[in-house]
Amino acid sequence: MVCQSFIVCHWLPSETGVAVVMSVRMAPPLPLILLLIFPGGCSSGGGGGWGVTHISSHICALEGSSVIIPCTYTYPPGHQVKNVFWTTTALGTGREPPNLFNDPEYRHRIQYLGDKQHNCTIRLTHVKQTDSHEYYFRFTTNITNGKWIGRPGVTLKLTDLQVETQQRVKESDSVTLTCKTTCRLTEETTFIWSRNTQILTEHTVNEFHLQSVSRHDSGVYRCAIRGHERLSSPGVYLSVEYPPKKTSVSISSSGVIVEGDSVNLTCSSESNPPVHIYNWFKGHKFVGSGNIYRISNIRSDHSGEYKCKTKNNHGVKYSEAVMLNVMYAPRNVVASISSSGVIVEGDSVTLTCSSDSNPPVQQYNWFKGETSVGSRKIYSITNIRSDQSGEYKCKTRNKHGEKYSEAVMLNVMYPPENTSASISSSGVIVEGDSVTLTCSSESNPPVHIYSWFKENQTSSVGSGQTFSITNINSRLSGWFYCVAQNKHGSQRSAAVSLTVKGVQSSAVVSGIVAGCGGLFFIIIFIILFIKKKRSDGASEDNCFSGSAGAASANDVPLYSLVSSANQREVSVSADADYVQYVSVQHIRKKDVMNEDKEDECQDAHYSTVRSFLHCFN
């Protein structure tokens, strides 16, 4: 058992007055008691053995605790104690002081631990500030006027615990926290310190020292007395100020960001006091302020690394950069040809499709006109041909869309091909005619030199795509060909035959054909006329009067001219055969008979048809 020492004061008579004798005794511990020992004033008493003894005349206790006030009393022999109680009122009013055991404020909180012999100890529970008084013990005996009150009494003072410190400090400062009371507690008191809910340390002194504080030392501090932990002080917040730390950037969208979306970038940081300036940077360029940077209708050029800068009264801090990756469909699609010079048949050519997109293009397609010709980024043509000339374009696609390039012209150069010569006249060419020979060829670039040759002659006879001969004669008959040339080569055409007929033979043939044709039509006409003549009979003689040359003035002679001519105008030489043309005259006459008859009569005069017997040869 742990014992406590306490002092008992006895008042004894002496020659010079009253002497105080103090003795130390060992007693069992009294729970929930704070004992302060002051010299003198330990008991009250008088002659005849009356007296009340207190261990301490002053007690300092924590609000809410239980307090034991130790007490003993004495009285003369022969007395028997009848009544004991405690009061906070001393005598002198002429009335009996009030009994705390009957007081409603104390009735349930005060407990008498003594007896009616010599122990007058009490316990007072849940003490509060209104309990701060001087307490007196009063007892009476069975003898008349056998009464006593212990004066001076025991003074009870109540206190709470308060933590005092600097409430705002900077990192690396030193801090002292003090657990304050309004009265002095016993020296054996042990102070318990806690931050938030964590116990930090225990000290027998009421001060707690923190060296070189950090932001982790911020928190609510409390102190308590061992054994009375529930009666701790109110919490005091220690604020350790420091510059921004752990500055970071977060992007609102956790998925894919596509052009046209809206995106929020949020800057967060730990600091004390809180950050009051936020700045945003894309790369090294300032783009905004505030802890949230919002981009509406985002574009691909918003892609890049973003970071924020935070600032308070104690410093600044940059975040790590975060990548804002904006996805978009292909654009700026360009088809290019590897060769910047002239492309000639037989060369190798590479066409490259380039595009700006995010993610990169996943599919390429090449088209010549509307025909698909390839499906890679690079379209290669080896040993190129002229028929591969044309407009080429490429199509690019990723998962966000597709885009065509503008068409590029692939122009393949080649020497003349399929060269041919032709004569303008499809009929017989006779002397004096005009003839045009034309040279045709396919080439790229177009033919710039045409040359005409007559076989068996070494030198050219003309130039130009067309070769014209006027007033031609038979001496020019022969085989002609052309040679087409550009800067990539030349090609000769196949030869064509030019045949010129003489003038005499041509005229004779034409005359014979024309004469025979005319004679045939005349014979047909005569046969038809004779048949008509016979059918008309004798009446026909009455229709004629006189000869053809004796027709009256009213007669209207009508002539029909039949002739045959050559379509080509020719000049007939003096020794050409003579050709006579046939003419037929038909005459019609009215009203030559009497007035009663209105018969129509016709006169027909026929000319002799003459022809040369050689028509039948």
PyMOL commands that set and color helices and strands:
alter all, ss='L'
color gray80, all
select helices_A, chain A and resi 47-49+100-102+129-131+215-217+229-231+300-302+386-388+474-476+503-536+539-542+548-550+613-616
alter helices_A, ss='H'
color red, helices_A
select strands_A, chain A and resi 4-14+17-27+43-45+51-54+58-62+67-69+71-74+81-87+110-112+122-124+134-141+147-149+154-159+162-164+168-170+175-180+191-195+198-203+207-210+219-225+236-251+257-258+263-272+277-282+285-289+292-295+304-312+315-318+322-324+326-337+343-344+349-358+363-368+371-374+378-381+390-398+401-404+408-410+412-423+429-430+435-444+449-454+462-463+466-469+478-486+489-492+496-498+500-501+556-561+583-590+600-605
alter strands_A, ss='S'
color yellow, strands_A
deselect
rebuild
show_as cartoon
